[in-house]
Amino acid sequence: MKNSKHSLSKKLLKLSLVLVVSILLFSCENTTSKEKKENVPKEEVVKVTETLWRLKTILPDGNNLEIKAIDTDGKMYDVNAIQNSDQDSFLDIEAFVNNKRIPIKMLLNDDKYAPVKAIDKGGISYDIKAITPDGEKLDVKGVKRFGNIVSIKAITKEGTFYGVKAISPSGKLNDVKGVKINIKDKEMTLNGFGVFAHVKAIHQSDNDYEGILNPKEKLKKTAKGKKKSKKKDDFKNIIWNIKAVTKDGKNLKVKAFDEEGNQFDVKAIQDSGQYSFMNIKAIVNDSELPIKVIVSEEEYAPVIAISRDGANYTIKAIAEDGTQIDVKGISRSGNIINLKAVTENGVFYAIKAFSPKGKLNDVKGIKIFDRETEMTLRGNKVYAHVKAITQ
């Protein structure tokens, strides 16, 4: 009996030890998992003191007009571009209404030009206007589309166009433009309104499109009066090469790879007179595949091309010795995801787009929304859209 009790005690002691070890292991594993999630660089937003950029029209004599959001009672509210990180190349623009920040969008409609409005919940909208010194309110509208960019102008009664800019407290200037992610007319529906483009403040560039605006030309019409997704003109596409730039200034090819290791070209496509915001595609069997940064629990966010049938192509740089280097999203700065080629030794190489004439754009992940998932594309949760933007 005594031996039986002793044996039972030993079994209970062993069982207790197993339980304690299991709890400790689970605790360690859970802590490691949490630490990994908390340390994902793509989720780290580089915070800076928030800076508000004022929206203005720039007149030919160098003076400017305030841009305001106006409710149905005629009350005016400030409209600002918001810099909340260490980058100022792609900024949100919002109306500040009664302690709320309301997104500003360009809307779908059948008029000559596309209205620009602040859209609140419940279907409430605010007109966006430029205010002259004598109180006249000038419409602010989208007047012409150039690829992914829609030019925004303040329009006088005589049909004169004034450019719209975002001006920082230190005097920096950004262009205010409609930005399109979707090639189709409709980007999304927001609080009951069809959205044609997202309104953002982006870096200025010496694009050619400002010189060919025609006030008499409609924004996007066919002969039958129906909208069309993209204006067909005589512009011949210009293909920009995508390269990873090493620390010693060498340019490495960037390619898309399928599961069998086959390589395909990756290019930025300039399909209009503007090159401030260009699509980047993988060219696979005569198809142009969109490239996205994908939601992931990996240390760095994967960058892939996605085919119509859901096949994924990994984006990699190729070193001189043939080594393949993953291209990843490594950190976030506001609406920008910094993309780099990441070597096995943890060295980062910048990714750039080079035009045939030697112009240079940055290749970045772009976030339109503050949420983690921008959209789901053929089963892939998209964290950011990959574009070539003005440096």
Backbone hydrogen bonds, N-H to C=O, Kabsch-Sander energy under -0.5 kcal/mol:
donor,donor_aa,acceptor,acceptor_aa,energy
5,K,1,M,-2.3
6,H,2,K,-2.2
7,S,3,N,-2.6
8,L,4,S,-2.3
9,S,5,K,-2.4
10,K,6,H,-2.1
11,K,7,S,-2.1
12,L,8,L,-2.4
13,L,9,S,-2.2
14,K,10,K,-2.3
15,L,11,K,-2.5
16,S,12,L,-2.3
17,L,13,L,-2.3
18,V,14,K,-2.4
19,L,15,L,-2.2
20,V,16,S,-2.4
21,V,17,L,-2.5
22,S,18,V,-2.4
23,I,19,L,-2.3
24,L,20,V,-2.4
25,L,21,V,-2.6
26,F,22,S,-2.7
27,S,23,I,-2.5
28,C,24,L,-2.5
29,E,25,L,-2.8
30,N,26,F,-2.7
31,T,27,S,-2.3
32,T,28,C,-2.6
33,S,29,E,-2.3
34,K,30,N,-2.3
35,E,31,T,-2.7
36,K,32,T,-2.5
37,K,33,S,-2.2
38,E,34,K,-2.6
39,N,35,E,-1.3
40,V,37,K,-1.0
42,K,299,E,-0.5
43,E,40,V,-1.8
44,E,41,P,-1.6
45,V,43,E,-0.8
46,V,44,E,-0.6
46,V,332,R,-1.7
47,K,45,V,-0.8
48,V,84,N,-0.7
51,T,83,Q,-2.7
53,W,51,T,-0.5
53,W,81,A,-3.1
54,R,167,I,-2.1
55,L,79,V,-1.2
56,K,165,K,-2.6
57,T,65,L,-1.9
58,I,163,G,-1.6
59,L,57,T,-0.6
59,L,63,N,-3.2
62,G,59,L,-2.3
65,L,57,T,-1.3
66,E,131,I,-0.6
67,I,55,L,-1.6
68,K,129,K,-2.8
69,A,77,Y,-2.5
70,I,127,D,-2.6
71,D,75,K,-2.1
74,G,71,D,-1.8
77,Y,69,A,-2.3
78,D,96,F,-0.5
79,V,67,I,-0.6
80,N,94,E,-2.3
81,A,53,W,-2.5
82,I,92,D,-2.4
83,Q,51,T,-2.9
83,Q,81,A,-0.6
84,N,82,I,-0.7
86,D,46,V,-0.5
91,L,201,A,-2.6
92,D,82,I,-0.7
93,I,199,V,-0.7
94,E,80,N,-2.5
95,A,102,I,-2.7
96,F,78,D,-2.7
97,V,95,A,-0.9
97,V,100,K,-2.3
98,N,96,F,-0.5
100,K,97,V,-1.6
102,I,95,A,-2.9
102,I,100,K,-0.6
104,I,93,I,-1.2
105,K,117,K,-2.8
106,M,197,A,-2.7
107,L,115,P,-2.6
108,L,194,G,-2.5
114,A,142,G,-2.3
116,V,140,V,-1.1
117,K,105,K,-2.6
117,K,115,P,-0.5
118,A,126,Y,-2.3
119,I,103,P,-2.3
120,D,118,A,-0.6
120,D,124,I,-3.4
123,G,120,D,-0.8
124,I,121,K,-0.7
126,Y,118,A,-2.2
127,D,70,I,-1.8
128,I,116,V,-1.2
129,K,68,K,-2.6
129,K,127,D,-0.6
130,A,138,L,-2.3
131,I,66,E,-2.5
132,T,130,A,-0.5
132,T,136,E,-2.7
135,G,132,T,-2.1
138,L,130,A,-3.3
138,L,136,E,-0.6
139,D,155,I,-0.7
140,V,128,I,-1.2
141,K,139,D,-0.5
141,K,153,K,-2.5
142,G,114,A,-3.0
143,V,141,K,-0.6
143,V,151,S,-2.8
144,K,151,S,-0.8
145,R,219,L,-0.6
146,F,149,I,-3.9
149,I,146,F,-2.1
150,V,178,G,-2.8
151,S,144,K,-3.0
151,S,149,I,-0.5
152,I,176,V,-0.6
153,K,141,K,-2.5
154,A,162,Y,-2.6
155,I,139,D,-2.6
156,T,160,T,-2.2
159,G,156,T,-1.7
162,Y,154,A,-2.3
163,G,58,I,-0.6
164,V,152,I,-0.7
165,K,56,K,-3.2
166,A,174,N,-2.5
167,I,54,R,-2.9
168,S,172,K,-2.3
171,G,168,S,-1.9
174,N,166,A,-2.4
175,D,202,I,-2.7
176,V,164,V,-1.9
177,K,175,D,-0.6
177,K,200,K,-2.4
178,G,150,V,-2.9
179,V,198,H,-3.4
180,K,148,N,-2.9
187,E,185,D,-0.6
187,E,195,V,-3.4
188,M,195,V,-0.8
190,L,193,F,-2.8
191,N,189,T,-0.5
193,F,190,L,-2.0
195,V,188,M,-2.9
196,F,106,M,-2.9
196,F,194,G,-0.5
197,A,106,M,-1.7
198,H,179,V,-2.5
199,V,104,I,-1.3
200,K,177,K,-2.4
200,K,198,H,-0.6
201,A,91,L,-2.2
202,I,175,D,-2.7
202,I,200,K,-0.6
203,H,89,S,-1.0
204,Q,173,L,-0.5
208,D,273,G,-1.8
209,Y,273,G,-0.6
211,G,208,D,-1.1
212,I,209,Y,-1.6
213,L,210,E,-0.8
217,E,214,N,-2.1
219,L,112,K,-2.1
222,T,226,K,-2.0
225,G,222,T,-1.8
233,D,231,K,-0.6
237,N,235,F,-0.5
238,I,270,Q,-2.7
239,I,237,N,-0.5
240,W,238,I,-0.5
240,W,268,A,-3.0
241,N,354,F,-2.5
242,I,266,V,-0.9
243,K,241,N,-0.5
243,K,352,K,-2.5
244,A,252,L,-2.3
245,V,243,K,-0.5
245,V,350,A,-2.9
246,T,244,A,-0.6
246,T,250,K,-2.9
249,G,246,T,-1.8
252,L,244,A,-3.3
252,L,250,K,-0.6
253,K,318,I,-0.5
254,V,242,I,-1.0
255,K,316,K,-3.1
256,A,264,F,-2.7
257,F,314,T,-2.6
258,D,262,N,-1.7
261,G,258,D,-1.7
264,F,256,A,-1.8
265,D,283,I,-0.6
266,V,254,V,-0.7
267,K,281,K,-2.6
268,A,240,W,-2.2
269,I,279,N,-2.3
270,Q,238,I,-2.9
270,Q,268,A,-0.6
271,D,269,I,-0.9
278,M,388,A,-2.7
279,N,269,I,-0.6
280,I,386,V,-0.8
281,K,267,K,-2.8
282,A,289,L,-2.2
283,I,265,D,-2.7
284,V,282,A,-0.9
284,V,287,S,-2.6
285,N,283,I,-0.5
287,S,284,V,-1.8
289,L,282,A,-3.1
289,L,287,S,-0.7
291,I,280,I,-0.9
292,K,304,I,-2.8
293,V,384,A,-2.7
294,I,302,P,-2.5
295,V,381,K,-2.6
301,A,329,G,-2.3
303,V,327,V,-0.8
304,I,292,K,-2.4
305,A,313,Y,-2.7
306,I,290,P,-2.0
307,S,311,A,-2.7
310,G,307,S,-1.7
313,Y,305,A,-2.6
314,T,257,F,-1.9
315,I,303,V,-1.9
316,K,255,K,-2.7
316,K,314,T,-0.5
317,A,325,I,-3.2
318,I,253,K,-2.2
319,A,317,A,-0.6
319,A,323,T,-3.1
322,G,319,A,-2.0
325,I,317,A,-3.4
326,D,324,Q,-0.5
326,D,342,V,-0.5
327,V,315,I,-2.2
328,K,326,D,-0.5
328,K,340,K,-2.9
329,G,301,A,-2.7
330,I,328,K,-0.7
330,I,338,N,-2.7
331,S,338,N,-0.8
332,R,41,P,-0.7
332,R,44,E,-1.5
333,S,336,I,-3.4
336,I,333,S,-2.1
337,I,365,G,-3.1
338,N,331,S,-2.6
338,N,336,I,-0.6
339,L,363,V,-0.6
340,K,328,K,-2.4
341,A,349,Y,-2.5
342,V,326,D,-2.9
342,V,340,K,-0.6
343,T,341,A,-0.6
343,T,347,V,-2.5
346,G,343,T,-1.9
349,Y,341,A,-2.1
350,A,245,V,-0.9
351,I,339,L,-0.7
352,K,243,K,-2.8
353,A,361,N,-2.5
354,F,241,N,-3.1
355,S,359,K,-2.5
358,G,355,S,-1.9
361,N,353,A,-2.3
362,D,389,I,-2.4
363,V,351,I,-1.7
364,K,362,D,-0.6
364,K,387,K,-2.4
365,G,337,I,-2.8
366,I,385,H,-3.3
367,K,335,N,-2.8
368,I,366,I,-0.5
374,E,372,E,-0.6
374,E,382,V,-3.1
375,M,382,V,-0.8
377,L,375,M,-0.5
377,L,380,N,-2.9
378,R,376,T,-0.6
380,N,377,L,-1.8
382,V,375,M,-3.0
382,V,380,N,-0.6
383,Y,293,V,-2.9
383,Y,381,K,-0.5
384,A,293,V,-1.7
385,H,366,I,-2.5
386,V,291,I,-1.6
387,K,364,K,-2.5
387,K,385,H,-0.6
388,A,278,M,-2.2
389,I,362,D,-2.6
389,I,387,K,-0.6
390,T,276,S,-1.3
391,Q,360,L,-0.5
